[in-house]
Amino acid sequence: MVNFNSDFKIYCLEALPKHQSTILPSLEKLTLQYGITTIYQTCDSIESLETNLNTLLFEDRNFHEYEIIYLVFEGFENKIKIDIYNYSLEEIAEIFEGKLKGKQLHFANTMQLNLDTETAQYFLDITGATAISGYQNATPILSTFLDNLFFSLCYDDDDAIKITKILYQKHYTLAKKMGFTLYY
């Protein structure tokens, strides 16, 4: 039986795909399987990223219910690619400055997240986020399977160490190969 918790929502923002999004079916499955409400938006520039975030922050009366901001962007070396430009996580932190209090930021494996402790702490301090998570290794498969498991674990618990431990216990080989990591 699906447990619908109206106080737990995920906001997914994807760089405008050149082809049909592969994330949408995964988000639908997340809703059907776990009862987690998801909102999906796309962006094609840094300006539309900021516009989408500001709309969420200032126009969505239920913003406090979004626990996870799920970003699906291509990228490498802790930089996300939007249109033809690459933005460092430090630049992204400045865009999100103080706007993510109480939120977790999760990156799909389309961008490799491999932060040193100082950069992770900077990002968390500037944005106000409680955690940032993603994958360190480039793999030929999309991370939606592990993402959905991670989201379902976050739905049930808010202990970052416990969530990571359970994720690795359930799917050690895949989590290790993809390099799932969580900074808090």
C-alpha positions in Angstrom: 0.0 0.0 0.0 1.3 3.4 -0.9 1.7 5.9 1.9 1.0 9.4 0.7 2.7 12.0 2.8 1.7 15.4 1.6 4.5 17.0 3.5 7.2 15.4 1.5 7.8 16.6 -2.1 10.6 16.5 -4.6 11.3 19.4 -7.0 13.1 18.2 -10.1 14.9 20.6 -12.4 16.4 19.2 -15.6 18.5 21.0 -18.2 16.4 21.2 -21.3 16.9 17.8 -22.9 17.8 17.5 -26.5 15.7 14.4 -26.6 12.7 13.2 -24.5 13.4 13.2 -20.8 14.3 9.9 -19.3 13.6 11.3 -15.8 9.9 11.8 -16.1 9.0 8.0 -16.2 11.2 7.6 -13.1 9.4 10.4 -11.3 6.1 8.9 -12.1 7.3 5.5 -10.8 8.4 7.3 -7.6 4.9 8.7 -7.1 3.2 5.4 -7.9 5.5 3.2 -5.8 6.2 5.4 -2.8 3.5 8.1 -2.9 6.1 10.9 -3.1 4.8 14.0 -4.9 7.2 15.3 -7.5 7.2 18.5 -9.5 9.2 18.6 -12.8 10.6 21.7 -14.6 13.2 22.3 -17.3 15.6 25.1 -17.9 17.8 26.0 -20.8 19.9 28.9 -19.4 21.2 30.1 -16.0 18.5 32.7 -16.1 15.8 30.1 -16.4 17.4 28.1 -13.6 17.1 31.2 -11.4 13.6 32.0 -12.6 12.4 28.4 -11.8 14.0 28.6 -8.4 12.5 32.0 -7.6 9.1 30.8 -8.8 9.4 27.8 -6.4 10.6 30.0 -3.6 8.3 33.0 -3.9 5.2 31.8 -5.6 4.7 28.2 -4.5 2.8 28.3 -1.2 4.0 24.7 -0.5 7.8 25.4 -0.8 8.4 24.3 2.8 7.1 20.9 1.9 9.8 20.3 -0.7 12.5 18.3 1.0 14.7 17.5 -2.0 15.8 19.6 -4.9 16.7 17.1 -7.6 19.0 18.5 -10.3 19.5 16.6 -13.6 22.3 18.4 -15.4 25.2 17.2 -17.5 28.6 18.1 -16.1 32.0 17.2 -15.0 34.5 18.1 -12.3 31.8 19.6 -10.1 30.5 21.9 -12.8 27.1 21.8 -14.3 26.5 22.5 -18.0 23.5 24.7 -19.0 23.3 25.5 -22.7 27.0 25.8 -23.7 28.3 27.2 -20.4 29.8 25.3 -17.4 29.0 26.6 -13.9 31.0 25.6 -10.8 29.3 24.5 -7.7 30.6 27.7 -6.0 28.7 29.8 -8.6 25.6 27.7 -8.1 26.0 28.2 -4.4 25.9 31.9 -4.9 22.6 31.6 -7.0 21.1 29.5 -4.2 22.5 31.7 -1.4 20.4 31.3 1.7 17.5 29.8 -0.3 17.8 26.2 0.5 17.4 26.1 4.3 16.2 22.7 5.4 16.5 21.3 1.9 18.7 18.5 0.4 20.2 19.0 -3.0 20.6 15.8 -5.0 22.4 15.5 -8.4 21.7 12.7 -10.9 24.8 11.0 -12.1 24.8 13.0 -15.3 27.1 15.3 -13.4 30.0 13.8 -11.3 30.0 15.1 -7.8 33.3 14.7 -6.1 33.8 17.5 -3.6 36.5 18.0 -1.1 35.4 18.7 2.5 36.0 22.4 2.3 34.0 22.9 -0.9 31.1 20.8 0.4 31.0 22.8 3.6 31.2 26.1 1.6 28.2 25.0 -0.5 26.2 23.9 2.6 27.0 27.1 4.5 26.2 29.5 1.6 23.0 27.8 0.5 21.7 26.7 3.9 21.1 23.2 2.5 21.1 20.3 5.0 22.9 18.0 2.5 24.2 17.6 -1.0 24.4 14.3 -2.7 25.2 12.6 -6.0 27.6 10.3 -7.7 31.4 10.5 -8.1 31.8 8.2 -11.0 30.7 8.4 -14.7 28.7 5.3 -15.6 26.8 4.4 -18.8 23.5 4.0 -17.0 21.3 6.8 -15.5 21.1 6.8 -11.7 17.3 6.8 -11.5 17.1 3.4 -9.8 19.4 4.5 -7.0 17.9 8.0 -6.9 14.5 6.6 -6.3 15.8 4.3 -3.6 17.6 7.2 -2.0 14.4 9.4 -2.1 12.3 6.6 -0.6 14.8 6.3 2.2 14.7 10.1 2.8 10.9 9.9 2.9 11.1 7.4 5.7 14.1 8.8 7.7 16.2 12.0 7.9 19.4 10.5 9.4 22.0 11.0 6.6 24.4 8.3 7.9 21.6 5.8 8.3 20.2 6.5 4.8 23.6 6.1 3.2 24.3 2.9 5.1 21.0 1.4 4.1 21.5 2.4 0.4 24.9 0.7 0.4 23.5 -2.4 2.2 20.7 -2.8 -0.3 22.7 -2.2 -3.5 26.4 -2.2 -2.5 27.8 -3.1 -5.9 25.8 -0.5 -7.8 26.2 2.3 -5.2 30.0 1.6 -5.0 30.4 1.5 -8.8 28.5 4.8 -9.2 30.2 6.3 -6.2 27.1 7.5 -4.3 28.2 10.2 -1.9 26.4 12.5 0.6 27.8 15.5 2.3 26.0 17.0 5.3 
